[in-house]
Amino acid sequence: MVPEVTISMGTLTPDQKAELFDLETRLTTYMSDFDWDPEEARLTLRIPVALQVRTAAEVGPNVEYTALFAGGNKGDLSFDENAWRFRIPSGDFVHDENSFDSFLSMIDFHVRWVIAAEYDKLAEFGGNAQYELARRIGTQAMFSEMQEGWAKRNERLEAVLDPRNQDMRTLRWLTHMAYWLRTNQKSDYEAWRSVRLALDLAEGMDNPTQLAPYFKFNHRSLTEILVTAKDMDGFQLLMRLDTLDPSRTQFYQDAMLRVVE
């Protein structure tokens, strides 16, 4: 894993900033040195984490912070959190799956989610084990002192794991299988077959709103595979399914000319 950590503290006082002078380094080390999963080495993940520390207040013997959090996988998954209150552990950060820490467990929760989403691209429902680890963190959070935002985080995670979302997860797997077949196996035919399975599944889902982010991220790559295959039927199916963003109309019209060349 290659963490890309950025921390801003524009609203803090100089003394408060001084207390956190090495936070970016400590968090980068924590994320990069831990063996999140033996399989994770296959992914060479780059995970951006951006913290905007907003406030620092002394509460008894502790300092409690609030911050905005942004992260994701630099692709089709992103997080933006604006309800986060935490304390920062002193000394070296230590990974502990069995206890909840208001700062580190937030990082763990999102890293597990990102790894799970990437594993879902490698195998159908391949991210289940990592999603369960994220779910366990969310459960621990609900018994902690600092629960702000965790109910909504857990709700979003449960929406991913809901049986009604299984088709969406399978769709992502089929799509990334197509990309792998085309790029790594140099098999345009097998990539096309995987894309057609994905589009047939998307058609059966009949949920334009749920599919909109998928097409926003994947429409160009899907189009290239269909154009290479000269598959007008598949291309017209893609156009029928991706209807919520009119800004892509010209793109599809231009691509159609390439299908019939």
Backbone as CSV, one residue per row, in Angstrom:
resi,resn,N_x,N_y,N_z,CA_x,CA_y,CA_z,C_x,C_y,C_z
1,MET,0.830,-1.188,0.000,0.000,0.000,0.000,0.872,1.248,0.000
2,VAL,0.444,2.237,-0.783,1.128,3.524,-0.802,0.139,4.581,-0.333
3,PRO,0.188,4.964,0.949,-0.713,6.015,1.429,-0.243,7.379,0.951
4,GLU,-1.189,8.229,0.633,-0.893,9.604,0.242,-1.627,10.513,1.219
5,VAL,-0.965,10.826,2.323,-1.598,11.531,3.434,-1.305,13.018,3.347
6,THR,-2.358,13.807,3.446,-2.200,15.255,3.550,-3.049,15.731,4.727
7,ILE,-2.486,16.609,5.521,-3.177,17.129,6.700,-3.073,18.640,6.697
8,SER,-4.211,19.308,6.816,-4.229,20.766,6.915,-4.815,21.159,8.261
9,MET,-4.329,22.252,8.796,-4.743,22.697,10.136,-4.915,24.211,10.162
10,GLY,-5.486,24.748,9.095,-5.536,26.196,8.921,-6.243,26.950,10.024
11,THR,-7.212,26.334,10.682,-7.984,27.061,11.701,-7.418,26.908,13.106
12,LEU,-6.374,26.096,13.276,-5.800,25.908,14.600,-4.821,27.029,14.945
13,THR,-4.567,27.207,16.231,-3.582,28.192,16.673,-2.176,27.642,16.421
14,PRO,-1.168,28.483,16.405,0.207,27.985,16.226,0.591,26.918,17.250
15,ASP,0.196,27.095,18.500,0.532,26.095,19.516,-0.174,24.770,19.231
16,GLN,-1.418,24.832,18.812,-2.158,23.604,18.498,-1.539,22.896,17.291
17,LYS,-1.125,23.650,16.309,-0.457,23.052,15.146,0.852,22.384,15.557
18,ALA,1.572,23.028,16.466,2.856,22.483,16.910,2.683,21.118,17.558
19,GLU,1.557,20.928,18.255,1.283,19.638,18.883,1.137,18.521,17.852
20,LEU,0.777,18.878,16.630,0.504,17.871,15.588,1.554,17.920,14.482
21,PHE,2.732,18.446,14.783,3.724,18.685,13.732,4.110,17.417,12.977
22,ASP,4.073,16.249,13.664,4.524,15.018,13.017,3.353,14.071,12.703
23,LEU,2.135,14.572,12.758,0.983,13.687,12.570,0.959,13.067,11.178
24,GLU,1.282,13.842,10.174,1.270,13.314,8.806,2.264,12.173,8.653
25,THR,3.451,12.330,9.208,4.469,11.275,9.125,4.037,10.035,9.901
26,ARG,3.510,10.232,11.085,3.084,9.088,11.908,1.962,8.310,11.231
27,LEU,1.021,9.019,10.639,-0.099,8.334,9.989,0.359,7.619,8.716
28,THR,1.250,8.247,7.958,1.781,7.591,6.759,2.502,6.295,7.126
29,THR,3.317,6.353,8.175,4.037,5.159,8.628,3.064,4.079,9.085
30,TYR,2.062,4.468,9.832,1.053,3.522,10.325,0.374,2.792,9.166
31,MET,0.016,3.525,8.133,-0.704,2.917,7.015,0.208,2.061,6.142
32,SER,1.413,2.510,5.930,2.290,1.802,4.990,2.978,0.596,5.602
33,ASP,3.236,0.621,6.908,4.006,-0.466,7.527,3.155,-1.654,7.919
34,PHE,1.863,-1.475,8.115,1.028,-2.579,8.587,0.692,-3.537,7.438
35,ASP,0.687,-4.839,7.747,0.305,-5.855,6.763,-1.217,-6.015,6.820
36,TRP,-1.908,-5.219,6.047,-3.367,-5.213,6.104,-3.963,-6.558,5.706
37,ASP,-3.337,-7.211,4.752,-3.818,-8.513,4.293,-2.757,-9.092,3.376
38,PRO,-2.469,-10.403,3.473,-1.439,-10.979,2.600,-1.731,-10.762,1.125
39,GLU,-3.013,-10.755,0.750,-3.366,-10.593,-0.649,-3.215,-9.153,-1.121
40,GLU,-3.185,-8.229,-0.183,-3.172,-6.814,-0.548,-1.948,-6.450,-1.380
41,ALA,-0.880,-7.220,-1.238,0.344,-6.934,-1.984,0.117,-7.018,-3.492
42,ARG,-0.906,-7.765,-3.920,-1.167,-7.886,-5.350,-1.677,-6.587,-5.968
43,LEU,-2.180,-5.673,-5.136,-2.926,-4.545,-5.656,-2.097,-3.287,-5.881
44,THR,-1.003,-3.129,-5.125,-0.225,-1.893,-5.155,-1.160,-0.690,-5.035
45,LEU,-1.931,-0.672,-3.969,-2.935,0.360,-3.781,-2.307,1.706,-3.436
46,ARG,-2.805,2.729,-4.047,-2.508,4.097,-3.650,-3.772,4.659,-3.016
47,ILE,-3.697,4.948,-1.724,-4.879,5.385,-0.991,-4.670,6.814,-0.498
48,PRO,-5.385,7.769,-1.080,-5.293,9.142,-0.583,-6.110,9.323,0.688
49,VAL,-5.541,10.009,1.635,-6.238,10.358,2.874,-5.972,11.833,3.138
50,ALA,-7.030,12.623,3.196,-6.889,14.055,3.452,-7.671,14.411,4.708
51,LEU,-6.987,15.006,5.661,-7.620,15.448,6.899,-7.545,16.969,6.982
52,GLN,-8.657,17.577,7.294,-8.678,19.006,7.583,-9.105,19.173,9.025
53,VAL,-8.112,19.348,9.900,-8.395,19.481,11.326,-9.002,20.853,11.575
54,ARG,-10.216,20.853,12.144,-10.968,22.104,12.282,-10.833,22.718,13.670
55,THR,-10.943,21.889,14.710,-10.911,22.428,16.074,-10.076,21.525,16.971
56,ALA,-9.585,22.106,18.046,-8.889,21.371,19.107,-9.335,21.965,20.432
57,ALA,-9.803,21.112,21.328,-10.323,21.610,22.604,-9.893,20.688,23.734
58,GLU,-9.476,21.280,24.834,-9.123,20.484,26.000,-10.392,20.033,26.701
59,VAL,-10.498,18.713,26.888,-11.639,18.119,27.591,-11.051,17.272,28.709
60,GLY,-11.047,17.801,29.926,-10.371,17.114,31.012,-8.891,17.008,30.702
61,PRO,-8.302,15.823,30.846,-6.874,15.671,30.586,-6.559,15.453,29.104
62,ASN,-7.579,15.399,28.261,-7.384,15.065,26.850,-7.624,16.269,25.947
63,VAL,-7.094,16.175,24.740,-7.421,17.128,23.683,-8.290,16.406,22.661
64,GLU,-9.450,16.964,22.401,-10.351,16.387,21.416,-10.366,17.272,20.170
65,TYR,-10.332,16.612,19.012,-10.270,17.309,17.741,-11.529,17.012,16.929
66,THR,-11.860,17.914,16.038,-12.832,17.622,14.993,-12.140,17.863,13.654
67,ALA,-12.560,17.099,12.655,-11.899,17.209,11.355,-12.833,16.756,10.246
68,LEU,-12.521,17.218,9.050,-13.106,16.672,7.836,-12.167,15.597,7.313
69,PHE,-12.752,14.571,6.740,-11.972,13.440,6.236,-12.377,13.172,4.795
70,ALA,-11.395,12.977,3.924,-11.664,12.574,2.542,-10.707,11.458,2.169
71,GLY,-11.216,10.473,1.440,-10.383,9.347,1.029,-11.060,8.584,-0.086
72,GLY,-10.479,7.441,-0.423,-11.037,6.616,-1.493,-9.971,5.786,-2.153
73,ASN,-10.183,5.479,-3.432,-9.228,4.636,-4.163,-8.692,5.319,-5.415
74,LYS,-8.839,6.653,-5.490,-8.397,7.418,-6.654,-9.109,6.946,-7.919
75,GLY,-10.333,6.463,-7.751,-11.080,5.973,-8.897,-12.567,6.056,-8.650
76,ASP,-13.190,4.890,-8.535,-14.653,4.840,-8.472,-15.200,4.782,-7.049
77,LEU,-14.359,5.067,-6.059,-14.809,5.046,-4.672,-14.228,6.252,-3.939
78,SER,-15.091,7.012,-3.279,-14.609,8.171,-2.528,-15.425,8.333,-1.260
79,PHE,-14.793,8.921,-0.261,-15.437,9.192,1.022,-15.238,10.666,1.369
80,ASP,-16.295,11.258,1.880,-16.207,12.615,2.409,-16.958,12.632,3.731
81,GLU,-16.219,12.821,4.806,-16.795,12.755,6.154,-16.686,14.124,6.822
82,ASN,-17.784,14.600,7.370,-17.729,15.897,8.046,-18.199,15.830,9.490
83,ALA,-18.373,14.614,10.003,-18.774,14.461,11.415,-17.792,13.503,12.076
84,TRP,-16.675,14.057,12.521,-15.628,13.207,13.102,-14.997,13.933,14.283
85,ARG,-15.124,13.345,15.439,-14.510,13.854,16.668,-13.601,12.761,17.209
86,PHE,-12.402,13.121,17.631,-11.435,12.083,17.996,-10.364,12.631,18.922
87,ARG,-9.658,11.697,19.537,-8.432,11.973,20.267,-7.308,11.251,19.546
88,ILE,-6.137,11.829,19.590,-5.000,11.250,18.886,-4.110,10.528,19.885
89,PRO,-3.841,9.242,19.682,-2.973,8.507,20.612,-1.568,9.108,20.639
90,SER,-0.946,9.047,21.767,0.429,9.535,21.881,1.390,8.444,21.425
91,GLY,2.594,8.858,21.067,3.621,7.889,20.688,3.353,7.273,19.333
92,ASP,4.018,6.142,19.080,3.832,5.438,17.809,2.422,4.868,17.729
93,PHE,1.831,4.957,16.558,0.510,4.387,16.367,0.607,2.865,16.277
94,VAL,-0.257,2.179,17.008,-0.249,0.709,17.056,-1.581,0.192,16.539
95,HIS,-1.519,-0.739,15.624,-2.736,-1.312,15.051,-3.319,-2.344,16.013
96,ASP,-4.600,-2.196,16.326,-5.264,-3.116,17.252,-6.689,-3.358,16.762
97,GLU,-6.922,-4.556,16.208,-8.241,-4.889,15.673,-9.277,-5.088,16.774
98,ASN,-8.825,-5.295,18.000,-9.744,-5.715,19.063,-10.246,-4.575,19.943
99,SER,-9.782,-3.372,19.675,-10.281,-2.238,20.464,-10.505,-1.060,19.535
100,PHE,-11.401,-0.181,19.934,-11.750,0.968,19.105,-10.955,2.187,19.534
101,ASP,-10.384,2.868,18.557,-9.693,4.136,18.797,-10.344,5.181,17.896
102,SER,-10.745,6.302,18.479,-11.539,7.274,17.727,-10.790,7.851,16.525
103,PHE,-9.457,7.814,16.549,-8.675,8.310,15.414,-8.285,7.175,14.470
104,LEU,-7.567,6.192,14.988,-7.026,5.144,14.124,-8.117,4.245,13.546
105,SER,-9.179,4.007,14.288,-10.226,3.122,13.772,-10.962,3.755,12.593
106,MET,-11.013,5.071,12.558,-11.578,5.750,11.389,-10.739,5.445,10.148
107,ILE,-9.438,5.499,10.306,-8.536,5.170,9.202,-8.704,3.701,8.813
108,ASP,-8.702,2.822,9.805,-8.834,1.394,9.536,-10.126,1.082,8.790
109,PHE,-11.215,1.688,9.232,-12.524,1.440,8.624,-12.499,1.749,7.133
110,HIS,-11.943,2.886,6.768,-11.934,3.274,5.364,-10.912,2.498,4.541
111,VAL,-9.776,2.188,5.139,-8.797,1.375,4.413,-9.371,-0.014,4.133
112,ARG,-10.019,-0.614,5.129,-10.642,-1.925,4.914,-11.681,-1.854,3.795
113,TRP,-12.448,-0.792,3.787,-13.482,-0.625,2.764,-12.850,-0.523,1.375
114,VAL,-11.772,0.258,1.259,-11.100,0.403,-0.031,-10.533,-0.934,-0.495
115,ILE,-9.858,-1.658,0.403,-9.302,-2.959,0.035,-10.420,-3.900,-0.390
116,ALA,-11.529,-3.899,0.343,-12.663,-4.755,-0.002,-13.184,-4.446,-1.395
117,ALA,-13.338,-3.166,-1.702,-13.841,-2.777,-3.015,-12.891,-3.215,-4.129
118,GLU,-11.589,-3.155,-3.862,-10.619,-3.607,-4.865,-10.643,-5.125,-5.013
119,TYR,-10.810,-5.850,-3.911,-10.915,-7.302,-4.002,-12.168,-7.734,-4.751
120,ASP,-13.231,-6.939,-4.644,-14.446,-7.226,-5.406,-14.194,-7.173,-6.906
121,LYS,-13.163,-6.455,-7.321,-12.822,-6.387,-8.739,-12.038,-7.623,-9.192
122,LEU,-11.396,-8.306,-8.234,-10.565,-9.456,-8.572,-11.354,-10.767,-8.596
123,ALA,-12.423,-10.819,-7.813,-13.243,-12.037,-7.742,-14.642,-11.631,-7.311
124,GLU,-15.629,-12.370,-7.751,-17.003,-12.034,-7.378,-17.156,-12.130,-5.863
125,PHE,-17.540,-11.041,-5.232,-17.679,-10.924,-3.779,-16.353,-11.197,-3.061
126,GLY,-15.257,-10.905,-3.750,-13.935,-11.161,-3.175,-13.615,-10.284,-1.980
127,GLY,-14.370,-9.208,-1.788,-14.090,-8.306,-0.680,-14.810,-8.631,0.602
128,ASN,-15.546,-9.746,0.650,-16.393,-10.023,1.817,-15.632,-9.991,3.142
129,ALA,-14.463,-10.630,3.190,-13.723,-10.704,4.458,-13.301,-9.311,4.923
130,GLN,-12.856,-8.474,3.994,-12.442,-7.121,4.367,-13.643,-6.261,4.759
131,TYR,-14.749,-6.448,4.066,-15.968,-5.721,4.463,-16.388,-6.099,5.884
132,GLU,-16.244,-7.364,6.235,-16.618,-7.795,7.582,-15.721,-7.159,8.634
133,LEU,-14.449,-6.975,8.310,-13.552,-6.299,9.250,-13.969,-4.832,9.428
134,ALA,-14.360,-4.192,8.327,-14.866,-2.819,8.432,-16.149,-2.787,9.254
135,ARG,-17.009,-3.751,9.019,-18.278,-3.806,9.770,-18.013,-3.952,11.267
136,ARG,-17.012,-4.755,11.623,-16.694,-4.940,13.045,-16.233,-3.631,13.679
137,ILE,-15.455,-2.854,12.938,-15.027,-1.552,13.449,-16.241,-0.659,13.669
138,GLY,-17.154,-0.663,12.715,-18.351,0.151,12.856,-19.190,-0.246,14.055
139,THR,-19.257,-1.531,14.321,-19.994,-2.005,15.494,-19.324,-1.546,16.777
140,GLN,-17.994,-1.647,16.835,-17.260,-1.185,18.010,-17.496,0.304,18.251
141,ALA,-17.571,1.064,17.168,-17.734,2.509,17.289,-19.025,2.880,17.999
142,MET,-20.060,2.079,17.814,-21.360,2.398,18.405,-21.371,2.208,19.915
143,PHE,-20.316,1.605,20.464,-20.201,1.445,21.910,-19.110,2.348,22.480
144,SER,-18.647,3.298,21.678,-17.560,4.172,22.118,-18.108,5.509,22.612
145,GLU,-17.223,6.318,23.170,-17.607,7.649,23.636,-17.912,8.589,22.474
146,MET,-17.256,8.367,21.359,-17.328,9.309,20.237,-18.007,8.636,19.046
147,GLN,-19.317,8.685,19.057,-20.103,7.988,18.049,-20.498,8.868,16.866
148,GLU,-20.163,10.150,16.903,-20.617,11.048,15.854,-20.268,10.513,14.468
149,GLY,-21.276,10.453,13.621,-21.072,10.052,12.236,-21.066,8.565,11.990
150,TRP,-20.927,7.768,13.050,-20.757,6.335,12.827,-22.053,5.637,12.411
151,ALA,-23.186,6.123,12.836,-24.442,5.506,12.398,-24.586,5.616,10.881
152,LYS,-24.251,6.781,10.337,-24.350,6.959,8.890,-23.279,6.154,8.155
153,ARG,-22.082,6.078,8.714,-21.044,5.261,8.072,-21.483,3.799,8.008
154,ASN,-22.008,3.310,9.114,-22.467,1.919,9.139,-23.625,1.708,8.174
155,GLU,-24.488,2.696,8.077,-25.626,2.590,7.155,-25.145,2.477,5.711
156,ARG,-24.143,3.284,5.358,-23.603,3.224,3.992,-22.934,1.886,3.724
157,LEU,-22.216,1.361,4.719,-21.575,0.065,4.540,-22.619,-1.037,4.399
158,GLU,-23.651,-0.989,5.211,-24.696,-2.011,5.123,-25.395,-1.961,3.769
159,ALA,-25.490,-0.785,3.181,-26.086,-0.686,1.842,-25.241,-1.429,0.807
160,VAL,-23.920,-1.390,0.975,-23.040,-2.128,0.063,-23.233,-3.632,0.243
161,LEU,-23.374,-4.072,1.483,-23.463,-5.499,1.788,-24.882,-6.053,1.673
162,ASP,-25.852,-5.202,1.476,-27.244,-5.620,1.332,-27.369,-6.587,0.149
163,PRO,-28.084,-7.709,0.322,-28.279,-8.637,-0.806,-28.818,-7.955,-2.058
164,ARG,-29.561,-6.874,-1.885,-30.102,-6.161,-3.043,-29.010,-5.435,-3.828
165,ASN,-27.802,-5.335,-3.260,-26.678,-4.699,-3.954,-25.742,-5.719,-4.593
166,GLN,-26.067,-6.986,-4.501,-25.168,-8.011,-5.036,-24.959,-7.863,-6.540
167,ASP,-26.017,-7.514,-7.260,-25.856,-7.345,-8.704,-24.863,-6.230,-9.024
168,MET,-24.883,-5.159,-8.229,-23.946,-4.058,-8.457,-22.515,-4.517,-8.237
169,ARG,-22.311,-5.316,-7.214,-20.962,-5.825,-6.958,-20.517,-6.770,-8.069
170,THR,-21.420,-7.616,-8.534,-21.089,-8.517,-9.647,-20.792,-7.718,-10.908
171,LEU,-21.537,-6.653,-11.124,-21.317,-5.797,-12.289,-19.909,-5.223,-12.282
172,ARG,-19.450,-4.749,-11.129,-18.093,-4.201,-11.040,-17.061,-5.285,-11.312
173,TRP,-17.310,-6.480,-10.806,-16.370,-7.580,-11.031,-16.281,-7.921,-12.522
174,LEU,-17.424,-8.079,-13.181,-17.425,-8.405,-14.616,-16.716,-7.315,-15.418
175,THR,-16.944,-6.084,-15.048,-16.353,-4.967,-15.781,-14.840,-4.958,-15.638
176,HIS,-14.367,-5.132,-14.421,-12.914,-5.106,-14.232,-12.260,-6.389,-14.731
177,MET,-13.008,-7.474,-14.768,-12.505,-8.672,-15.432,-12.272,-8.382,-16.912
178,ALA,-13.199,-7.640,-17.520,-13.031,-7.278,-18.925,-11.772,-6.452,-19.137
179,TYR,-11.534,-5.492,-18.249,-10.337,-4.654,-18.384,-9.069,-5.501,-18.232
180,TRP,-9.102,-6.421,-17.276,-7.937,-7.284,-17.065,-7.689,-8.173,-18.280
181,LEU,-8.741,-8.741,-18.826,-8.597,-9.600,-19.996,-8.022,-8.839,-21.184
182,ARG,-8.467,-7.615,-21.325,-7.991,-6.829,-22.469,-6.548,-6.379,-22.279
183,THR,-6.221,-5.928,-21.068,-4.904,-5.348,-20.823,-3.840,-6.406,-20.550
184,ASN,-4.172,-7.385,-19.700,-3.170,-8.366,-19.270,-3.140,-9.609,-20.148
185,GLN,-4.286,-10.042,-20.622,-4.341,-11.251,-21.448,-4.397,-10.951,-22.940
186,LYS,-4.520,-9.684,-23.281,-4.579,-9.262,-24.684,-5.675,-10.006,-25.451
187,SER,-6.780,-10.233,-24.779,-7.889,-10.972,-25.387,-9.084,-10.037,-25.543
188,ASP,-9.191,-9.418,-26.713,-10.309,-8.518,-26.961,-11.634,-9.269,-26.975
189,TYR,-11.598,-10.502,-27.457,-12.838,-11.279,-27.537,-13.373,-11.602,-26.144
190,GLU,-12.530,-12.101,-25.254,-12.989,-12.433,-23.904,-13.385,-11.171,-23.137
191,ALA,-12.666,-10.069,-23.376,-13.046,-8.812,-22.750,-14.438,-8.387,-23.213
192,TRP,-14.691,-8.526,-24.505,-16.019,-8.182,-25.039,-17.097,-9.062,-24.420
193,ARG,-16.832,-10.349,-24.277,-17.822,-11.242,-23.670,-18.152,-10.809,-22.249
194,SER,-17.135,-10.418,-21.506,-17.359,-9.988,-20.129,-18.163,-8.687,-20.089
195,VAL,-17.895,-7.784,-21.024,-18.658,-6.537,-21.090,-20.115,-6.816,-21.429
196,ARG,-20.355,-7.729,-22.350,-21.751,-8.030,-22.697,-22.489,-8.646,-21.518
197,LEU,-21.826,-9.492,-20.752,-22.450,-10.034,-19.542,-22.767,-8.912,-18.559
198,ALA,-21.829,-7.957,-18.438,-22.038,-6.834,-17.526,-23.233,-5.987,-17.968
199,LEU,-23.317,-5.695,-19.244,-24.410,-4.859,-19.737,-25.753,-5.582,-19.638
200,ASP,-25.760,-6.880,-19.889,-27.006,-7.642,-19.716,-27.461,-7.605,-18.263
201,LEU,-26.497,-7.711,-17.341,-26.830,-7.640,-15.913,-27.363,-6.251,-15.569
202,ALA,-26.706,-5.214,-16.084,-27.148,-3.845,-15.814,-28.562,-3.615,-16.343
203,GLU,-28.852,-4.175,-17.502,-30.196,-4.023,-18.059,-31.236,-4.667,-17.149
204,GLY,-30.908,-5.820,-16.598,-31.833,-6.496,-15.695,-32.019,-5.771,-14.375
205,MET,-31.009,-5.005,-13.957,-31.115,-4.265,-12.704,-32.167,-3.163,-12.803
206,ASP,-32.290,-2.544,-13.966,-33.331,-1.546,-14.216,-33.355,-0.482,-13.126
207,ASN,-32.168,0.094,-12.862,-32.061,1.108,-11.810,-31.095,2.195,-12.274
208,PRO,-31.561,3.131,-13.113,-30.657,4.149,-13.672,-29.907,4.960,-12.619
209,THR,-30.571,5.277,-11.514,-29.913,6.080,-10.487,-28.748,5.335,-9.868
210,GLN,-28.938,4.052,-9.558,-27.857,3.253,-8.979,-26.722,3.072,-9.976
211,LEU,-27.064,2.983,-11.264,-26.054,2.726,-12.287,-25.316,3.985,-12.735
212,ALA,-25.854,5.155,-12.425,-25.254,6.395,-12.931,-23.777,6.544,-12.574
213,PRO,-23.348,6.332,-11.302,-21.917,6.454,-11.003,-21.073,5.423,-11.749
214,TYR,-21.635,4.232,-11.936,-20.911,3.175,-12.660,-20.621,3.622,-14.095
215,PHE,-21.615,4.147,-14.778,-21.409,4.570,-16.159,-20.534,5.815,-16.237
216,LYS,-20.657,6.694,-15.272,-19.801,7.881,-15.266,-18.335,7.486,-15.265
217,PHE,-17.990,6.479,-14.484,-16.599,6.073,-14.357,-16.152,5.147,-15.491
218,ASN,-17.058,4.339,-16.030,-16.659,3.258,-16.941,-17.061,3.447,-18.398
219,HIS,-17.819,4.481,-18.730,-18.399,4.525,-20.081,-17.342,4.554,-21.186
220,ARG,-16.243,5.214,-20.963,-15.225,5.288,-22.020,-14.577,3.928,-22.276
221,SER,-14.227,3.217,-21.211,-13.576,1.911,-21.381,-14.543,0.891,-21.970
222,LEU,-15.799,0.916,-21.515,-16.800,0.026,-22.089,-16.961,0.294,-23.580
223,THR,-17.004,1.562,-23.929,-17.156,1.928,-25.336,-16.001,1.424,-26.172
224,GLU,-14.773,1.565,-25.683,-13.616,1.131,-26.455,-13.670,-0.366,-26.744
225,ILE,-14.093,-1.136,-25.757,-14.160,-2.591,-25.957,-15.248,-2.937,-26.976
226,LEU,-16.387,-2.263,-26.910,-17.475,-2.516,-27.859,-17.116,-2.036,-29.258
227,VAL,-16.420,-0.913,-29.355,-15.985,-0.421,-30.663,-14.996,-1.393,-31.296
228,THR,-14.049,-1.870,-30.506,-13.078,-2.842,-31.023,-13.777,-4.089,-31.540
229,ALA,-14.839,-4.523,-30.848,-15.585,-5.719,-31.259,-16.566,-5.435,-32.390
230,LYS,-16.729,-4.158,-32.758,-17.716,-3.766,-33.775,-19.104,-4.283,-33.415
231,ASP,-19.430,-4.150,-32.143,-20.688,-4.691,-31.613,-21.710,-3.562,-31.525
232,MET,-22.470,-3.373,-32.587,-23.464,-2.310,-32.596,-24.597,-2.587,-31.612
233,ASP,-25.027,-3.841,-31.508,-26.098,-4.163,-30.564,-25.675,-3.839,-29.133
234,GLY,-24.473,-4.254,-28.775,-23.977,-3.967,-27.431,-23.812,-2.484,-27.201
235,PHE,-23.338,-1.769,-28.215,-23.135,-0.331,-28.074,-24.466,0.388,-27.905
236,GLN,-25.466,-0.020,-28.648,-26.780,0.603,-28.512,-27.391,0.293,-27.141
237,LEU,-27.107,-0.896,-26.613,-27.563,-1.225,-25.265,-26.900,-0.304,-24.243
238,LEU,-25.611,-0.078,-24.391,-24.905,0.842,-23.497,-25.535,2.229,-23.555
239,MET,-25.845,2.698,-24.749,-26.439,4.026,-24.894,-27.823,4.088,-24.236
240,ARG,-28.588,3.012,-24.345,-29.922,3.006,-23.732,-29.843,3.008,-22.216
241,LEU,-28.815,2.351,-21.671,-28.686,2.252,-20.224,-28.119,3.520,-19.603
242,ASP,-27.228,4.196,-20.310,-26.547,5.376,-19.774,-27.250,6.631,-20.294
243,THR,-28.325,6.998,-19.635,-29.167,8.079,-20.145,-29.243,9.290,-19.224
244,LEU,-28.709,9.215,-18.011,-28.923,10.290,-17.047,-28.009,11.482,-17.233
245,ASP,-26.943,11.335,-18.019,-26.005,12.443,-18.211,-25.960,12.816,-19.688
246,PRO,-26.690,13.849,-20.083,-26.728,14.228,-21.505,-25.388,14.726,-22.044
247,SER,-24.447,15.032,-21.156,-23.152,15.519,-21.633,-22.390,14.443,-22.403
248,ARG,-22.798,13.172,-22.264,-22.105,12.093,-22.980,-22.730,11.790,-24.334
249,THR,-23.791,12.489,-24.700,-24.475,12.207,-25.964,-23.544,12.338,-27.153
250,GLN,-22.789,13.425,-27.213,-21.883,13.625,-28.341,-20.790,12.572,-28.365
251,PHE,-20.298,12.212,-27.193,-19.282,11.156,-27.119,-19.796,9.873,-27.754
252,TYR,-21.024,9.478,-27.404,-21.588,8.251,-27.952,-21.848,8.368,-29.451
253,GLN,-22.294,9.525,-29.898,-22.544,9.695,-31.325,-21.251,9.562,-32.126
254,ASP,-20.180,10.146,-31.602,-18.881,10.015,-32.282,-18.403,8.574,-32.264
255,ALA,-18.600,7.883,-31.140,-18.152,6.493,-31.035,-18.940,5.595,-31.971
256,MET,-20.211,5.897,-32.186,-21.030,5.059,-33.069,-20.450,5.032,-34.483
257,LEU,-19.903,6.142,-34.919,-19.289,6.172,-36.250,-18.109,5.210,-36.337
258,ARG,-17.421,5.029,-35.224,-16.280,4.110,-35.213,-16.753,2.655,-35.213
259,VAL,-17.931,2.391,-34.652,-18.447,1.015,-34.647,-18.734,0.555,-36.071
260,VAL,-19.244,1.450,-36.901,-19.673,1.050,-38.260,-18.574,1.230,-39.302
261,GLU,-17.395,1.698,-38.885,-16.297,1.886,-39.863,-15.929,0.563,-40.522
